[in-house]
């Protein structure tokens, strides 16, 4: 079913004019918003955590925008098959072009570089931009549950030389990739189980978070910085924003440094989300794993 829907969407919008296709994707997002009660509840729970001062009308508007963003991104993923390098440079640009040059200089100096990012804006297109503007990345991604869909998505993601590293056994491949001098990217903004993460503050509430990249950065001395992409509706293009290198002022206490970097990553992600709240993936149960001190409290999300 999922595979048939993906193929149908690719056939419907793959060669359609861009603007009508994007509006069609947003319409699909609004349909999802109206019909998927379960994810609407999850999204509203998350928005109440993140924005306690908002009223529900504003939260619902933001959640609808989030699903419109997913629909728009789905269309662009389908259309990216026929994009030329020139198309990518026209549709995606750096918020600060000098920042791209600074990152390249940092890479030349260090020999490799770690990128962290989140499910903000058109996150699937960030590697396309980097492949055209700089060089292909190696990106860590969890395989999609449906193997047919995963095969199609991997092909689209690797179209411009990006290499997808599966999350299972990823650390060994990531280490090999940085030894080869690559840029390595990972999405870090989703929930993980307690044995694989640490709790850091995210929108004022402890969130169990992967610390793989901070640990590898501290061990290796390889720079760690954020890269994000958001949609500028007025200009009908995407903007890439790049953060500072977090691997500075290390204390020498590895555990303390890894925790500080993990917290800083999520603080930076939160700042990006606050600027573009309608472009983050609010339907994910981000605060599902709870710290031991909350063991007696009710779960954050209901089981319906």
MILUMFI-825638 format. One record per residue: residue in one letter; residue number from 0; x, y, z negated of N, C-alpha, C, CB in turn. Coordinates in steps of 0.05 Angstrom, whole numbers, plus 5000, padded with zeros to 4 digits. Glycine has a CB too. Example, Ala and Ser with C-alpha at 12.3 -4.5 7.8 and 13.67 -1.06 7.14 Angstrom:
! MILUMFI-825638
   resn   resi    n.X    n.Y    n.Z   ca.X   ca.Y   ca.Z    c.X    c.Y    c.Z   cb.X   cb.Y   cb.Z
      a      0   5264   4886   4844   5246   4910   4844   5264   4934   4844   5226   4911   4819
      s      1   5257   4955   4858   5273   4979   4857   5258   5001   4843   5282   4988   4886
! end
This chain:
! MILUMFI-825638
   resn   resi    n.X    n.Y    n.Z   ca.X   ca.Y   ca.Z    c.X    c.Y    c.Z   cb.X   cb.Y   cb.Z
      x      0   5017   4976   5000   5000   5000   5000   5017   5025   5000   4981   5000   4976
      x      1   5037   5027   4981   5055   5050   4980   5070   5053   5006   5074   5048   4956
      x      2   5080   5031   5017   5096   5031   5041   5078   5041   5064   5107   5004   5048
      x      3   5054   5031   5066   5036   5040   5088   5029   5070   5085   5010   5024   5087
      x      4   5026   5080   5061   5020   5108   5057   5044   5125   5066   5014   5114   5028
      x      5   5069   5116   5059   5093   5130   5066   5096   5131   5097   5118   5118   5054
      x      6   5092   5108   5109   5094   5107   5138   5072   5125   5152   5092   5078   5148
      x      7   5049   5124   5140   5027   5141   5151   5034   5170   5149   5001   5135   5137
      x      8   5045   5178   5126   5052   5206   5122   5075   5214   5141   5061   5211   5093
      x      9   5094   5197   5145   5116   5203   5163   5106   5206   5191   5137   5180   5162
      x     10   5087   5189   5199   5075   5192   5226   5059   5217   5229   5058   5167   5232
      x     11   5044   5224   5208   5026   5247   5209   5041   5274   5210   5007   5247   5186
      x     12   5062   5276   5194   5075   5303   5191   5103   5304   5202   5075   5310   5162
      x     13   5114   5281   5210   5142   5281   5218   5149   5301   5239   5149   5254   5227
      x     14   5131   5305   5258   5137   5324   5280   5117   5348   5281   5136   5310   5307
      x     15   5102   5351   5260   5083   5373   5258   5097   5399   5254   5062   5368   5236
      x     16   5085   5422   5262   5097   5448   5255   5101   5451   5225   5079   5471   5266
      x     17   5122   5464   5217   5130   5464   5189   5109   5476   5171   5156   5480   5187
      x     18   5100   5500   5176   5082   5513   5156   5056   5498   5152   5077   5542   5165
      x     19   5042   5491   5174   5018   5475   5170   5023   5449   5155   5004   5469   5196
      x     20   5046   5437   5161   5053   5411   5148   5057   5416   5118   5078   5399   5160
      x     21   5071   5437   5110   5075   5443   5082   5048   5448   5068   5094   5467   5078
      x     22   5030   5463   5081   5004   5468   5069   4989   5442   5066   4988   5489   5085
      x     23   4992   5424   5085   4979   5398   5083   4990   5382   5059   4983   5381   5109
      x     24   5016   5383   5055   5028   5370   5032   5018   5382   5006   5058   5373   5032
      x     25   5015   5408   5004   5004   5421   4980   4975   5412   4976   5005   5451   4982
      x     26   4960   5409   4998   4932   5399   4995   4932   5371   4983   4918   5400   5023
      x     27   4950   5354   4992   4952   5327   4981   4958   5329   4951   4974   5311   4995
      x     28   4975   5348   4943   4981   5352   4915   4957   5360   4899   5003   5372   4912
      x     29   4941   5378   4910   4916   5386   4896   4897   5363   4894   4903   5410   4911
      x     30   4896   5346   4914   4878   5322   4913   4888   5304   4891   4878   5308   4940
      x     31   4914   5300   4889   4925   5284   4867   4918   5296   4840   4956   5282   4870
      x     32   4920   5322   4838   4914   5336   4813   4885   5331   4804   4919   5366   4816
      x     33   4867   5331   4824   4838   5328   4817   4831   5299   4811   4821   5338   4840
      x     34   4845   5280   4822   4836   5252   4820   4852   5235   4800   4838   5239   4846
      x     35   4876   5244   4792   4893   5227   4775   4891   5237   4746   4923   5228   4784
      x     36   4871   5227   4731   4866   5237   4704   4890   5230   4686   4840   5225   4693
      x     37   4901   5206   4689   4922   5197   4671   4946   5216   4672   4931   5169   4678
      x     38   4956   5222   4696   4979   5240   4699   4972   5268   4692   4990   5238   4727
      x     39   4947   5276   4695   4938   5303   4687   4941   5305   4656   4910   5308   4696
      x     40   4933   5284   4642   4935   5284   4613   4965   5286   4604   4922   5259   4600
      x     41   4982   5270   4617   5010   5270   4611   5022   5298   4615   5026   5250   4627
      x     42   5015   5310   4638   5025   5336   4645   5016   5357   4625   5017   5344   4672
      x     43   4991   5356   4617   4981   5376   4598   4994   5372   4570   4950   5373   4595
      x     44   4999   5347   4562   5013   5342   4537   5040   5355   4538   5015   5312   4531
      x     45   5055   5351   4560   5081   5363   4563   5081   5393   4563   5094   5353   4589
      x     46   5061   5405   4576   5060   5434   4578   5052   5446   4551   5039   5442   4599
      x     47   5037   5432   4535   5031   5441   4508   5056   5441   4490   5009   5425   4494
      x     48   5073   5421   4494   5099   5421   4480   5116   5444   4489   5113   5394   4484
      x     49   5119   5447   4515   5138   5467   4526   5129   5495   4523   5143   5461   4555
      x     50   5103   5500   4526   5092   5527   4525   5068   5528   4506   5083   5536   4554
      x     51   5074   5527   4480   5052   5527   4460   5036   5553   4459   5064   5522   4432
      x     52   5047   5575   4470   5032   5600   4469   5014   5603   4493   5052   5623   4468
      x     53   5016   5586   4513   4998   5588   4536   4970   5578   4530   5010   5573   4560
      x     54   4951   5587   4545   4924   5575   4543   4922   5552   4563   4901   5596   4547
      x     55   4902   5535   4560   4900   5512   4578   4895   5519   4607   4877   5494   4569
      x     56   4883   5542   4612   4879   5551   4640   4906   5555   4654   4862   5577   4641
      x     57   4924   5568   4640   4951   5572   4652   4966   5546   4655   4967   5592   4635
      x     58   4963   5528   4636   4976   5502   4638   4965   5486   4661   4972   5486   4611
      x     59   4939   5486   4665   4927   5472   4687   4936   5483   4714   4896   5473   4686
      x     60   4938   5510   4715   4948   5523   4740   4976   5514   4746   4946   5553   4738
      x     61   4993   5513   4725   5021   5505   4729   5023   5476   4737   5037   5510   4703
      x     62   5006   5459   4725   5007   5430   4732   4998   5426   4760   4989   5415   4712
      x     63   4977   5441   4769   4969   5439   4797   4991   5447   4815   4944   5456   4801
      x     64   5005   5469   4808   5028   5477   4824   5050   5456   4826   5039   5503   4814
      x     65   5054   5442   4803   5074   5421   4803   5068   5399   4822   5077   5410   4774
      x     66   5042   5391   4823   5034   5370   4842   5034   5380   4871   5006   5360   4834
      x     67   5028   5405   4875   5031   5417   4902   5060   5416   4910   5021   5446   4902
      x     68   5078   5421   4892   5107   5420   4898   5115   5391   4906   5123   5428   4873
      x     69   5105   5371   4892   5111   5343   4900   5100   5337   4928   5099   5324   4879
      x     70   5076   5346   4933   5065   5341   4960   5081   5355   4982   5036   5351   4961
      x     71   5089   5380   4976   5106   5395   4995   5132   5381   5000   5110   5424   4985
      x     72   5144   5371   4978   5170   5357   4980   5167   5332   4996   5181   5351   4952
      x     73   5145   5317   4992   5141   5292   5007   5140   5298   5037   5114   5279   4998
      x     74   5127   5320   5045   5126   5327   5073   5154   5334   5083   5107   5351   5077
      x     75   5169   5349   5068   5196   5357   5077   5215   5333   5079   5207   5378   5058
      x     76   5212   5314   5061   5228   5290   5063   5222   5276   5090   5222   5271   5040
      x     77   5197   5275   5097   5189   5262   5123   5200   5278   5146   5159   5260   5125
      x     78   5199   5304   5144   5208   5321   5167   5238   5322   5169   5197   5349   5164
      x     79   5252   5317   5147   5282   5319   5146   5295   5300   5166   5292   5315   5118
      x     80   5281   5279   5175   5293   5260   5194   5301   5274   5219   5273   5238   5200
      x     81   5287   5295   5227   5293   5308   5253   5307   5334   5249   5267   5312   5268
      x     82   5314   5342   5225   5328   5367   5221   5357   5365   5231   5328   5374   5191
      x     83   5365   5386   5245   5394   5388   5252   5408   5402   5229   5397   5404   5279
      x     84   5435   5403   5231   5450   5417   5211   5443   5447   5210   5480   5414   5216
      x     85   5437   5457   5234   5429   5486   5236   5402   5490   5222   5426   5494   5265
      x     86   5384   5471   5225   5358   5473   5211   5362   5474   5180   5340   5449   5218
      x     87   5380   5457   5170   5384   5456   5141   5396   5483   5132   5403   5433   5134
      x     88   5414   5494   5146   5426   5520   5138   5406   5543   5140   5451   5526   5155
      x     89   5386   5539   5157   5365   5560   5160   5344   5557   5137   5351   5558   5187
      x     90   5338   5532   5129   5317   5527   5110   5327   5527   5081   5304   5501   5116
      x     91   5353   5523   5077   5364   5521   5050   5388   5539   5048   5372   5492   5042
      x     92   5389   5557   5029   5412   5574   5026   5419   5578   4996   5407   5602   5039
      x     93   5444   5585   4991   5453   5589   4964   5442   5616   4954   5484   5588   4962
      x     94   5433   5616   4929   5425   5641   4916   5449   5660   4915   5414   5636   4887
      x     95   5473   5649   4909   5497   5664   4908   5518   5650   4925   5507   5669   4879
      x     96   5523   5658   4950   5542   5643   4967   5570   5641   4954   5544   5657   4994
      x     97   5578   5661   4939   5604   5661   4926   5606   5637   4906   5610   5687   4912
      x     98   5584   5629   4895   5584   5607   4876   5592   5581   4889   5557   5604   4862
      x     99   5584   5577   4914   5592   5553   4929   5622   5553   4933   5577   5552   4957
      x    100   5633   5576   4939   5662   5577   4942   5677   5572   4916   5671   5605   4953
      x    101   5665   5581   4894   5678   5576   4868   5677   5546   4861   5663   5592   4845
      x    102   5655   5533   4868   5653   5504   4862   5673   5489   4880   5624   5494   4868
      x    103   5676   5497   4905   5695   5484   4922   5724   5487   4911   5693   5495   4950
      x    104   5730   5511   4901   5756   5516   4890   5761   5499   4865   5760   5546   4883
      x    105   5740   5496   4849   5741   5480   4825   5746   5451   4832   5716   5482   4808
      x    106   5733   5442   4853   5736   5414   4863   5765   5410   4873   5716   5408   4885
      x    107   5775   5429   4888   5803   5426   4898   5823   5424   4875   5810   5450   4917
      x    108   5818   5440   4854   5836   5440   4832   5835   5415   4815   5830   5464   4814
      x    109   5810   5404   4811   5806   5381   4794   5808   5355   4809   5780   5383   4780
      x    110   5803   5356   4835   5804   5331   4851   5777   5317   4854   5824   5313   4840
      x    111   5757   5324   4837   5731   5312   4838   5712   5330   4822   5730   5282   4827
      x    112   5686   5324   4821   5668   5341   4807   5642   5326   4801   5662   5367   4823
      x    113   5631   5331   4777   5605   5320   4769   5584   5341   4771   5607   5308   4740
      x    114   5561   5334   4783   5538   5351   4784   5515   5339   4768   5528   5356   4814
      x    115   5502   5354   4751   5477   5345   4740   5454   5362   4751   5477   5347   4708
      x    116   5431   5350   4753   5408   5365   4764   5383   5353   4752   5407   5364   4795
      x    117   5360   5365   4760   5334   5355   4749   5313   5354   4771   5325   5373   4727
      x    118   5290   5345   4764   5268   5342   4783   5254   5369   4786   5247   5320   4774
      x    119   5269   5388   4797   5259   5416   4801   5259   5422   4830   5277   5436   4785
      x    120   5237   5435   4840   5236   5443   4867   5239   5420   4886   5258   5463   4873
      x    121   5255   5423   4907   5259   5402   4927   5285   5387   4921   5260   5415   4956
      x    122   5285   5374   4898   5310   5361   4889   5321   5341   4909   5305   5348   4862
      x    123   5304   5329   4925   5314   5309   4944   5330   5322   4967   5290   5294   4956
      x    124   5327   5348   4970   5341   5362   4992   5368   5373   4984   5323   5384   5003
      x    125   5374   5373   4959   5399   5385   4949   5423   5371   4962   5401   5383   4919
      x    126   5423   5345   4964   5445   5330   4976   5448   5336   5006   5443   5300   4971
      x    127   5425   5341   5019   5426   5348   5048   5441   5374   5052   5397   5350   5060
      x    128   5434   5393   5035   5448   5419   5037   5478   5416   5032   5436   5439   5016
      x    129   5485   5402   5011   5513   5399   5004   5529   5384   5026   5517   5385   4977
      x    130   5516   5364   5038   5529   5349   5059   5536   5367   5083   5512   5326   5068
      x    131   5518   5386   5089   5522   5404   5112   5541   5426   5105   5495   5415   5122
      x    132   5537   5438   5081   5552   5462   5074   5580   5455   5064   5537   5477   5052
      x    133   5583   5433   5050   5609   5426   5038   5619   5399   5047   5607   5427   5007
      x    134   5608   5378   5036   5614   5350   5043   5593   5332   5030   5643   5342   5035
      x    135   5589   5308   5040   5569   5290   5028   5576   5284   4999   5566   5265   5044
      x    136   5555   5282   4983   5557   5274   4955   5553   5244   4952   5536   5289   4938
      x    137   5561   5234   4929   5552   5208   4919   5532   5213   4897   5577   5190   4909
      x    138   5508   5202   4899   5486   5208   4881   5476   5183   4867   5464   5223   4895
      x    139   5473   5184   4841   5462   5161   4826   5432   5163   4826   5473   5161   4796
      x    140   5419   5141   4833   5389   5141   4835   5379   5114   4827   5380   5148   4863
      x    141   5357   5114   4812   5344   5089   4804   5329   5078   4829   5324   5093   4781
      x    142   5332   5052   4835   5318   5041   4858   5287   5044   4854   5325   5011   4861
      x    143   5273   5050   4875   5244   5052   4875   5233   5023   4872   5233   5066   4900
      x    144   5212   5020   4856   5202   4994   4850   5193   4978   4875   5178   4996   4831
      x    145   5181   4992   4894   5173   4979   4919   5198   4977   4937   5150   4994   4933
      x    146   5208   4953   4943   5233   4951   4959   5231   4962   4987   5241   4922   4960
      x    147   5207   4961   4999   5204   4972   5026   5206   5002   5025   5178   4963   5038
      x    148   5193   5014   5006   5195   5043   5003   5223   5051   4996   5175   5053   4981
      x    149   5236   5036   4978   5264   5042   4970   5282   5041   4995   5273   5022   4949
      x    150   5278   5022   5012   5295   5020   5036   5292   5045   5054   5288   4995   5052
      x    151   5267   5054   5058   5262   5077   5074   5274   5102   5061   5232   5081   5079
      x    152   5270   5106   5035   5280   5129   5021   5310   5130   5020   5269   5130   4993
      x    153   5322   5107   5016   5352   5106   5016   5362   5114   5044   5362   5078   5009
      x    154   5350   5105   5065   5358   5113   5092   5356   5143   5096   5341   5098   5112
      x    155   5334   5155   5086   5331   5184   5089   5351   5199   5072   5302   5192   5081
      x    156   5356   5189   5048   5375   5202   5030   5404   5201   5041   5374   5190   5003
      x    157   5410   5179   5054   5438   5175   5064   5442   5185   5092   5446   5146   5062
      x    158   5423   5198   5103   5423   5205   5132   5447   5222   5139   5398   5220   5139
      x    159   5456   5239   5122   5479   5257   5128   5504   5249   5114   5471   5286   5121
      x    160   5507   5224   5107   5532   5215   5095   5531   5213   5065   5553   5233   5102
      x    161   5509   5222   5052   5507   5219   5023   5507   5189   5017   5481   5232   5012
      x    162   5520   5181   4995   5520   5153   4987   5503   5150   4962   5549   5142   4982
      x    163   5484   5132   4962   5467   5128   4938   5479   5105   4921   5438   5121   4947
      x    164   5483   5111   4896   5493   5092   4876   5469   5083   4859   5516   5104   4859
      x    165   5463   5057   4859   5442   5047   4842   5448   5050   4813   5435   5018   4849
      x    166   5428   5056   4796   5433   5060   4767   5445   5036   4753   5408   5069   4753
      x    167   5437   5012   4762   5447   4988   4750   5477   4985   4757   5431   4962   4759
      x    168   5494   4984   4737   5523   4982   4741   5535   5007   4753   5528   4959   4759
      x    169   5522   5030   4748   5530   5055   4762   5557   5066   4752   5509   5076   4758
      x    170   5563   5061   4726   5587   5074   4714   5612   5066   4730   5589   5067   4685
      x    171   5614   5040   4735   5638   5031   4750   5640   5045   4777   5638   5001   4753
      x    172   5618   5046   4791   5619   5059   4818   5623   5089   4816   5592   5053   4833
      x    173   5612   5102   4795   5617   5130   4792   5647   5136   4787   5600   5141   4768
      x    174   5659   5120   4770   5688   5123   4764   5704   5119   4790   5697   5102   4743
      x    175   5697   5099   4806   5710   5095   4831   5706   5119   4850   5701   5069   4845
      x    176   5682   5130   4850   5676   5152   4868   5693   5177   4861   5647   5159   4867
      x    177   5695   5183   4835   5710   5207   4828   5740   5202   4832   5705   5215   4799
      x    178   5749   5178   4829   5777   5172   4836   5783   5176   4865   5784   5143   4828
      x    179   5763   5173   4882   5766   5178   4910   5762   5208   4917   5746   5161   4926
      x    180   5757   5224   4897   5755   5253   4902   5728   5264   4910   5775   5261   4922
      x    181   5707   5250   4902   5680   5257   4911   5666   5276   4892   5664   5233   4916
      x    182   5645   5289   4902   5625   5301   4885   5605   5279   4877   5610   5325   4900
      x    183   5599   5277   4851   5580   5256   4842   5557   5270   4827   5594   5235   4823
      x    184   5533   5264   4836   5509   5278   4825   5491   5258   4811   5494   5293   4847
      x    185   5476   5268   4790   5457   5251   4776   5434   5268   4765   5471   5236   4753
      x    186   5410   5258   4768   5386   5270   4755   5387   5261   4726   5360   5261   4769
      x    187   5385   5281   4708   5388   5275   4679   5365   5284   4662   5414   5287   4669
      x    188   5343   5292   4674   5322   5305   4659   5298   5287   4651   5311   5328   4675
      x    189   5301   5261   4654   5279   5243   4647   5285   5227   4621   5273   5224   4670
      x    190   5264   5216   4610   5267   5201   4585   5284   5176   4589   5239   5193   4575
      x    191   5298   5168   4568   5312   5143   4568   5307   5129   4541   5342   5147   4574
      x    192   5314   5103   4540   5310   5089   4515   5332   5096   4496   5310   5058   4520
      x    193   5327   5092   4470   5345   5102   4449   5373   5091   4451   5333   5096   4422
      x    194   5376   5066   4459   5402   5053   4460   5419   5064   4483   5400   5023   4463
      x    195   5407   5078   4502   5422   5089   4525   5425   5119   4524   5408   5081   4551
      x    196   5414   5132   4504   5415   5161   4504   5419   5173   4476   5389   5172   4514
      x    197   5419   5199   4475   5420   5213   4449   5398   5234   4449   5448   5226   4445
      x    198   5390   5242   4425   5369   5262   4423   5381   5290   4422   5352   5257   4397
      x    199   5371   5307   4441   5379   5335   4441   5353   5351   4443   5398   5341   4466
      x    200   5356   5377   4437   5333   5394   4438   5325   5401   4466   5338   5420   4422
      x    201   5300   5398   4473   5289   5405   4499   5262   5417   4496   5288   5380   4518
      x    202   5260   5443   4501   5235   5458   4496   5227   5456   4466   5213   5448   4514
      x    203   5247   5456   4448   5241   5456   4420   5233   5430   4408   5219   5475   4415
      x    204   5236   5408   4423   5228   5381   4413   5250   5361   4420   5201   5372   4424
      x    205   5258   5344   4401   5279   5324   4408   5271   5307   4432   5285   5306   4384
      x    206   5290   5304   4451   5285   5288   4475   5308   5269   4479   5281   5306   4500
      x    207   5302   5243   4483   5323   5223   4486   5335   5226   4515   5313   5194   4482
      x    208   5361   5231   4517   5373   5240   4541   5398   5224   4548   5379   5270   4540
      x    209   5402   5219   4574   5426   5206   4583   5451   5224   4577   5425   5199   4613
      x    210   5472   5212   4568   5497   5227   4564   5520   5216   4581   5505   5227   4534
      x    211   5513   5201   4601   5534   5188   4618   5553   5208   4630   5521   5172   4641
      x    212   5543   5229   4643   5561   5248   4656   5578   5264   4635   5545   5268   4672
      x    213   5567   5274   4613   5584   5287   4593   5606   5268   4583   5567   5296   4570
      x    214   5599   5243   4578   5620   5224   4568   5642   5220   4589   5607   5197   4561
      x    215   5634   5216   4614   5655   5212   4635   5671   5238   4639   5641   5204   4661
      x    216   5658   5261   4637   5672   5286   4641   5692   5291   4618   5652   5310   4642
      x    217   5684   5285   4594   5703   5289   4571   5726   5270   4573   5688   5285   4544
      x    218   5721   5245   4580   5742   5225   4583   5762   5231   4605   5730   5198   4587
      x    219   5751   5242   4627   5768   5245   4651   5779   5273   4655   5752   5237   4675
      x    220   5766   5293   4642   5773   5321   4647   5762   5332   4673   5803   5324   4648
      x    221   5743   5317   4686   5731   5326   4711   5709   5346   4705   5720   5302   4727
      x    222   5708   5369   4719   5688   5389   4713   5659   5379   4716   5691   5413   4732
      x    223   5641   5390   4700   5613   5383   4699   5597   5409   4702   5606   5368   4673
      x    224   5580   5410   4722   5564   5434   4726   5537   5427   4738   5578   5455   4743
      x    225   5518   5446   4735   5491   5441   4745   5487   5452   4773   5471   5454   4726
      x    226   5470   5438   4787   5461   5447   4814   5431   5443   4817   5477   5432   4836
      x    227   5417   5464   4825   5388   5462   4826   5378   5475   4852   5374   5476   4802
      x    228   5354   5468   4860   5342   5479   4884   5313   5485   4879   5345   5459   4908
      x    229   5304   5508   4888   5276   5516   4884   5265   5528   4909   5273   5535   4860
      x    230   5239   5528   4912   5226   5538   4936   5218   5567   4933   5201   5521   4942
      x    231   5226   5583   4952   5219   5611   4953   5196   5614   4974   5244   5629   4961
      x    232   5172   5616   4964   5149   5616   4982   5149   5641   5000   5123   5616   4966
      x    233   5156   5664   4990   5156   5688   5006   5173   5685   5031   5165   5712   4990
      x    234   5197   5673   5028   5215   5670   5050   5212   5643   5064   5244   5673   5040
      x    235   5196   5626   5053   5192   5598   5063   5219   5584   5067   5177   5599   5090
      x    236   5235   5585   5046   5260   5570   5046   5267   5563   5018   5283   5587   5059
      x    237   5287   5546   5016   5296   5537   4989   5322   5551   4981   5301   5506   4990
      x    238   5325   5556   4956   5349   5569   4945   5363   5550   4926   5341   5595   4930
      x    239   5389   5548   4930   5406   5531   4912   5419   5549   4892   5427   5516   4929
      x    240   5418   5541   4867   5431   5556   4846   5451   5538   4832   5411   5568   4825
      x    241   5475   5548   4826   5497   5532   4815   5505   5544   4788   5521   5531   4834
      x    242   5508   5527   4768   5515   5536   4741   5545   5535   4736   5501   5518   4721
      x    243   5553   5543   4712   5582   5544   4705   5592   5516   4698   5587   5563   4682
      x    244   5618   5513   4698   5631   5489   4689   5627   5487   4659   5661   5488   4696
      x    245   5615   5465   4649   5610   5461   4621   5635   5450   4606   5587   5443   4616
      x    246   5654   5440   4621   5676   5426   4609   5698   5447   4601   5689   5405   4628
      x    247   5691   5463   4581   5709   5483   4571   5708   5482   4540   5702   5511   4581
      x    248   5730   5492   4528   5731   5494   4499   5725   5468   4484   5711   5516   4489
      x    249   5737   5447   4494   5733   5421   4480   5746   5421   4453   5744   5398   4498
      x    250   5734   5408   4434   5744   5408   4406   5764   5386   4401   5721   5405   4387
      x    251   5764   5366   4419   5781   5342   4414   5766   5320   4400   5805   5350   4397
      x    252   5742   5326   4389   5725   5306   4377   5706   5297   4399   5709   5318   4352
      x    253   5711   5273   4410   5696   5264   4433   5666   5263   4429   5706   5236   4442
      x    254   5657   5252   4407   5629   5250   4402   5616   5278   4400   5623   5234   4376
      x    255   5629   5296   4386   5619   5323   4384   5618   5337   4411   5636   5339   4364
      x    256   5639   5333   4427   5639   5347   4453   5618   5335   4472   5667   5343   4466
      x    257   5614   5309   4472   5594   5297   4489   5566   5307   4481   5595   5266   4487
      x    258   5561   5309   4455   5535   5319   4446   5531   5348   4455   5532   5316   4415
      x    259   5552   5364   4452   5549   5392   4459   5543   5395   4489   5575   5408   4452
      x    260   5557   5379   4506   5553   5381   4535   5525   5371   4542   5574   5365   4549
      x    261   5516   5349   4529   5489   5339   4535   5468   5359   4528   5484   5313   4520
      x    262   5472   5373   4505   5453   5394   4497   5454   5417   4516   5459   5404   4469
      x    263   5478   5425   4525   5481   5447   4543   5468   5441   4570   5510   5455   4547
      x    264   5471   5417   4580   5458   5409   4605   5428   5414   4603   5463   5380   4611
      x    265   5416   5405   4581   5387   5407   4578   5378   5436   4573   5377   5389   4556
      x    266   5395   5451   4560   5388   5480   4556   5388   5493   4584   5409   5493   4538
      x    267   5407   5487   4601   5408   5499   4627   5384   5490   4645   5434   5492   4641
      x    268   5377   5464   4643   5354   5454   4657   5329   5468   4648   5351   5423   4654
      x    269   5326   5471   4622   5303   5485   4611   5301   5514   4621   5304   5485   4580
      x    270   5324   5528   4623   5323   5555   4633   5313   5556   4662   5351   5567   4631
      x    271   5322   5537   4678   5313   5535   4706   5283   5530   4707   5328   5514   4722
      x    272   5273   5511   4691   5245   5505   4690   5228   5529   4681   5239   5481   4671
      x    273   5238   5544   4662   5223   5567   4652   5221   5588   4674   5237   5580   4628
      x    274   5240   5589   4692   5239   5608   4715   5219   5598   4736   5267   5613   4727
      x    275   5217   5572   4739   5200   5560   4760   5183   5537   4748   5218   5550   4784
      x    276   5166   5543   4729   5152   5521   4715   5134   5505   4733   5135   5533   4693
      x    277   5124   5517   4755   5106   5503   4773   5121   5484   4791   5089   5522   4789
      x    278   5148   5483   4789   5163   5466   4807   5178   5444   4792   5183   5483   4822
      x    279   5170   5438   4767   5182   5416   4753   5162   5393   4752   5191   5424   4724
      x    280   5172   5368   4748   5156   5344   4748   5144   5339   4721   5173   5320   4757
      x    281   5122   5353   4715   5109   5352   4688   5095   5325   4683   5090   5374   4685
      x    282   5091   5308   4703   5076   5284   4699   5092   5261   4687   5065   5275   4726
      x    283   5117   5265   4682   5134   5245   4670   5133   5247   4639   5164   5248   4680
      x    284   5133   5224   4626   5131   5223   4596   5159   5229   4584   5120   5196   4586
      x    285   5167   5254   4585   5194   5262   4578   5200   5257   4549   5198   5291   4584
      x    286   5180   5260   4531   5185   5257   4502   5174   5231   4492   5171   5281   4487
      x    287   5174   5210   4508   5163   5184   4500   5179   5171   4478   5161   5165   4524
      x    288   5206   5170   4481   5223   5158   4461   5226   5177   4438   5251   5150   4473
      x    289   5221   5168   4413   5222   5185   4390   5245   5178   4372   5196   5185   4376
      x    290   5256   5197   4357   5278   5192   4338   5267   5176   4314   5291   5218   4329
      x    291   5285   5162   4300   5277   5146   4277   5260   5161   4256   5301   5134   4263
      x    292   5267   5186   4252   5252   5201   4231   5223   5206   4239   5266   5228   4226
      x    293   5215   5201   4264   5188   5204   4272   5173   5178   4275   5186   5219   4299
      x    294   5185   5156   4264   5174   5129   4268   5145   5127   4257   5191   5109   4254
      x    295   5139   5142   4237   5112   5140   4225   5092   5159   4237   5114   5145   4195
      x    296   5101   5175   4256   5083   5194   4268   5068   5181   4292   5098   5219   4278
      x    297   5045   5192   4299   5031   5181   4323   5048   5185   4348   5003   5195   4327
      x    298   5045   5168   4368   5060   5172   4393   5053   5198   4407   5055   5149   4412
      x    299   5072   5209   4422   5067   5234   4436   5045   5231   4457   5093   5245   4449
      x    300   5045   5208   4470   5026   5204   4492   5006   5182   4485   5041   5196   4518
      x    301   4981   5186   4492   4961   5165   4486   4965   5142   4507   4932   5176   4487
      x    302   4953   5119   4501   4958   5096   4518   4937   5092   4539   4959   5071   4500
      x    303   4919   5111   4543   4898   5108   4563   4910   5111   4591   4876   5129   4559
! end
